């Protein structure tokens, strides 16, 4: 009998966002953004548990109000991957995969969480799985673009247009979707390493994993999920949530 793989979903959340003040607590349809992410992750069929990893008691109080599992972490982390790594080490439980679900993705599709985990289970030679979406919007520095090879291995990530239109025009690009599946030992290796050269320059944390020689594969998913990093994206999300098919499944929970 094949042993079932155990998978934990961790949601990093910090209060002091530089681009959108108190972002995790901003409401969409009467529910704070980080709680949207939590409830949607709970709809996943592949996750054995979900925990919000936060740095401020204001977030923890909101989690308590909605009966969402939460763990306090240090305010000193430079990114969400470090935050979930601290929480994972504190858990002291064995999991086969750790899935980072960014707290600023309140419209994340639970089925895409499942697809990422299923893809990693089929591709255990990969240290990380970073899913991507096809998009035509190229200019925003808030969107991380991903360059992959024919083996679906990630070659580079950038806030700049990638690949750059020099000889020929490319009508689309692959954008980073904020569900990252880690092998636990690689998550810990990431956490124990200092920030790397390209990571510091680009402000893209997963460049550290590439620079450390970790193997990252991608699976191209469908949908139009987006991170809420700035005011314009927050306004867009407030409109989207009202017609979202998953929202009605959890909107009454308190």
PEDAGI-V136972 format. One record per backbone hydrogen bond with DSSP energy under -1.0 kcal/mol. CO is the residue of the C=O (numbers start at 1). NH is the residue of the N-H. E is the energy in kcal/mol with one decimal. If there is no record, write none. Layout:
co->CO nh->NH e->E
co->CO nh->NH e->E
This chain:
co->6 nh->96 e->-2.5
co->6 nh->97 e->-1.6
co->7 nh->48 e->-2.9
co->8 nh->99 e->-3.1
co->9 nh->51 e->-2.3
co->10 nh->101 e->-2.4
co->11 nh->53 e->-3.4
co->12 nh->103 e->-1.2
co->15 nh->17 e->-1.7
co->20 nh->23 e->-1.3
co->22 nh->25 e->-1.4
co->23 nh->26 e->-1.2
co->24 nh->34 e->-1.9
co->26 nh->33 e->-2.2
co->28 nh->31 e->-1.5
co->31 nh->28 e->-2.8
co->32 nh->36 e->-1.7
co->33 nh->37 e->-2.0
co->34 nh->38 e->-1.8
co->35 nh->39 e->-2.9
co->36 nh->40 e->-2.3
co->37 nh->41 e->-2.2
co->38 nh->42 e->-2.1
co->41 nh->44 e->-1.7
co->49 nh->9 e->-2.7
co->51 nh->11 e->-2.7
co->52 nh->71 e->-2.5
co->53 nh->13 e->-2.6
co->54 nh->73 e->-2.9
co->56 nh->60 e->-1.8
co->57 nh->61 e->-2.7
co->58 nh->62 e->-1.3
co->59 nh->63 e->-2.4
co->60 nh->64 e->-2.6
co->61 nh->65 e->-1.9
co->62 nh->66 e->-1.6
co->63 nh->68 e->-3.1
co->64 nh->67 e->-1.2
co->69 nh->52 e->-2.6
co->71 nh->54 e->-2.0
co->79 nh->83 e->-1.4
co->80 nh->84 e->-2.4
co->81 nh->85 e->-1.8
co->82 nh->86 e->-2.1
co->83 nh->87 e->-1.8
co->84 nh->88 e->-2.7
co->85 nh->89 e->-2.2
co->86 nh->90 e->-1.7
co->87 nh->91 e->-1.5
co->88 nh->92 e->-1.0
co->97 nh->8 e->-1.9
co->98 nh->182 e->-3.2
co->99 nh->10 e->-2.9
co->100 nh->180 e->-2.5
co->102 nh->105 e->-1.4
co->104 nh->228 e->-2.4
co->105 nh->108 e->-1.7
co->109 nh->112 e->-1.2
co->109 nh->113 e->-1.3
co->110 nh->114 e->-1.9
co->111 nh->115 e->-2.2
co->112 nh->116 e->-2.1
co->113 nh->117 e->-2.0
co->114 nh->118 e->-2.8
co->115 nh->119 e->-2.2
co->116 nh->120 e->-2.2
co->117 nh->121 e->-2.3
co->118 nh->122 e->-1.3
co->123 nh->126 e->-1.8
co->127 nh->183 e->-1.9
co->128 nh->217 e->-2.3
co->129 nh->181 e->-2.0
co->131 nh->177 e->-2.2
co->132 nh->221 e->-2.9
co->133 nh->175 e->-2.9
co->135 nh->173 e->-2.4
co->140 nh->143 e->-1.1
co->144 nh->176 e->-2.9
co->145 nh->158 e->-2.3
co->147 nh->155 e->-3.5
co->147 nh->156 e->-1.4
co->149 nh->152 e->-1.8
co->152 nh->218 e->-2.7
co->153 nh->149 e->-2.1
co->156 nh->147 e->-2.8
co->158 nh->145 e->-3.6
co->164 nh->166 e->-1.4
co->173 nh->135 e->-2.6
co->174 nh->146 e->-2.7
co->175 nh->133 e->-2.0
co->177 nh->179 e->-2.5
co->178 nh->102 e->-1.9
co->180 nh->100 e->-3.3
co->181 nh->129 e->-2.1
co->182 nh->98 e->-2.4
co->183 nh->187 e->-1.9
co->184 nh->188 e->-2.0
co->185 nh->189 e->-2.0
co->186 nh->190 e->-2.4
co->187 nh->191 e->-2.1
co->188 nh->192 e->-2.1
co->196 nh->200 e->-2.1
co->197 nh->201 e->-1.6
co->198 nh->202 e->-2.9
co->199 nh->203 e->-2.2
co->204 nh->207 e->-1.6
co->205 nh->208 e->-1.7
co->206 nh->210 e->-1.6
co->207 nh->211 e->-2.9
co->208 nh->212 e->-1.7
co->209 nh->214 e->-2.6
co->210 nh->213 e->-1.6
co->215 nh->127 e->-1.8
co->215 nh->128 e->-1.9
co->216 nh->154 e->-3.2
co->217 nh->130 e->-2.7
co->219 nh->132 e->-1.8
co->230 nh->234 e->-1.8
co->231 nh->235 e->-2.3
co->232 nh->236 e->-1.9
co->233 nh->237 e->-2.4
co->234 nh->238 e->-2.0
co->235 nh->239 e->-1.1
co->236 nh->240 e->-2.2
co->237 nh->241 e->-2.5
co->240 nh->243 e->-1.4
co->241 nh->244 e->-1.2
co->246 nh->249 e->-1.6
co->247 nh->250 e->-1.5
co->247 nh->251 e->-1.7
co->250 nh->253 e->-2.0
